[in-house]
């Protein structure tokens, strides 16, 4: 009891905030509204989350911040010029500084087929066999990605479970090849590599 009281006193003294998905969505909506006012014709976000995953951070002002139930990381991308793309991260604890990157030919090619991005659907994991003697002890981490695009002024949304792209169950996922051939998933792989590089190298800095 004394340890709990001490922890509560410590948290109260240094400051503590806790924010949910609605808070993150509000920050991203503000950014989208700003891009819309600028009449930007190419912007989108990717929202990453694993249900039940909680994160806690030391903030620049010395306070603590944690996600409420689930941690959400949203990466907004927009065309700054013909040669420059910008990325900005948002999460349960606020916004990060925008980062300029090259709007490369690889990236342009990844999003140029808007119709393929719109119509391609990730199919659910389907094992090539049904295990009638399944023990039910295999756990599946419920990690998701959600996209919202505004390309040529036209908005559309896509989402999928990361598990549906894999072959991690006892039996081969018959939909894995289809899923991983989709334009959306190829774009997702490109973004994942970029985001991982920025995260690993500490490129995301919180705005004060």
N, C-alpha and C positions, 0 to 999 in steps of 0.2 A: 504493500500500500504506500509506503514511504517513497519507493522508487517511482511509482505512478504519479504521486503528488509532485515529486521533484521534476519529472519530465513535463508535466502539465505547466508547472511554474516556469520552467526553462522556455518552453514553446511560447507561453504567453509573453515572456519578457522580450524575446527576440522578434516576435511577430510571426504570424502564420496565416496562410491563405489556402483555400481549397476550391478548385473550379471544375465544372463538369463540361460535357460536350457542348451544351448550349452556349457556354462562354466562348469556347473555341470557334463555334459556328458564327457567333456574332462578330468576332474579329475578322474572320475570313469574308463575311458578308460586307463588312465595311471596305475591305480591300477590293472586292469585286465591284462595289458601287463606285469606288474611285476610278477603276479601270474603265467602267462603263461610261462615266462622265467624260473621260478622255477619248471616248469612241475608239478604244483599242479593239482590234479585230482578232486578236490571238492571245488568249489567256486561259488557264485552267488550273485546277488544283488536284493533288492526290492526298487523301486522308488515310493514314495508317493507324491501325489499332488492333490490339489483342484483348478480347473481353476479360475483364478482371485484373489486367496488368496495371499496377499502381507505380508511379514514379514520384520521387521527392527531390527537390532542388534547393540549393543555396542560391538566393537571388542576389543581384549586384548591390542591393541596399542592405544586405545582411539578414533579411528575413528568410523564412522557409516557405516554400510553396509545394503543394502536392496535388496530384490529380484526384478527383472525386470518383472512386470506384474504378474507372478505366482511363488510361492515359491516351490522349489523341495527339498525333503530330500531323500537321497539315502543311504541305509544301505548295506554295502558289508560284506559278511560272507565267511570265508574260513577255511579249515582244516589246523591247525597248526601241529597237531600230532594226534595219535589215540585217545587221551583223551582230547585234547584242541582244541577249536574252537575260532576264533577271529572275532570280529565285528568292523567295522570302518564306521563312518558316514561322509557323504559329503553333502554340500548344496550350495546355491547360494553365500555364503560368505566364502567358503573354506572347509578345511578338519578338522576332529577331531582325537584325539589320538585313536589308536586301543585298544580294550578292550578284554582281554582273558576271556573265559567262558568255562564251562565244555561241552565237546562233549558227551552229555548224551545219554543213550539208547533211550530215547524219541525222541531226535532230529535225531539220526541215523535212527530210524524207519520211521520218517516223510519224509525222502528223499531217502530211499533205493529203493522204487519202482519208478525208473526213467520213466518207460513206462507210468505209471498212471499219473505222473506229466506232461509228454509230450502230452498225448492224451486227457486228461480231459479238456473240454471246458465249461466255464461259459456262460450260456445262458442269453439273455436279459430279463429284467423284463417283465412279461406277466400277466396282470390281468385276473382272472378267468371269469370276465365279462367285457363288453365294456359299458362305461357310455355314452349313447347318449345325456344326458343332462349335460355333464361336463361343468363346468364354466371356466375351464382353469386357475384357480387361484392358483393351487398347484405348488410350486416351488421344483425342485429337485437339490440338491447341486451336482455339477459335480466333485466328488472326484474319483480318479483313483489310481490303483496300477499296476505297471509293473515289471515283473521279467525277469532276464536273468540268466540262469543256465549254468554252465560248469561242468558236472558230468561224470566222467570217460573219460574226454577229449572231450566230445560231447556237443556242445552248442545248446541251444534252448531258446525261449522266450515265455512268456505268459503275458496277461494283462486282467484286468477286471475293471468294475465300482463297487464301494462299494454298490451302490443302488440296483444292480441286485441280491444281496444276501438277501435283506430285504423283509418285508411285510408292507412297510410304505405308500403305496397308499391306495385308498379307497377300492379296491378289492384285495383279496389275490393274491400274486405272485405265479403262478403255477410252476414256475421254481426254487423257493427258496429251496425246499428240495433237488432237484438234485444238485444245485450249492453248497450248504453247505455240501454235502456228498463227494465232490471232494477232492482228495489228496492234491491238491494245496491249497484249502481253509483251510483244517485242518492244513497244514504247516503255512499258513498265520496267523491263529489264535494263534499258538504257538509263532511265531515271534512277533506278535502285543503285546502279554502279556509281552514278554521279553523287547521289545523296550520301552513300556510304563513304565515299572519298572525303566529302566535306565534313561528315560527322567524325571520322577517324582522325582527321587532321585539324579538328577544332576550328573550323571555318565559320560556324554559326555563333554569332555574338548577340546576346539579348539586348534589346533596346531598353533604355532606362525609363 
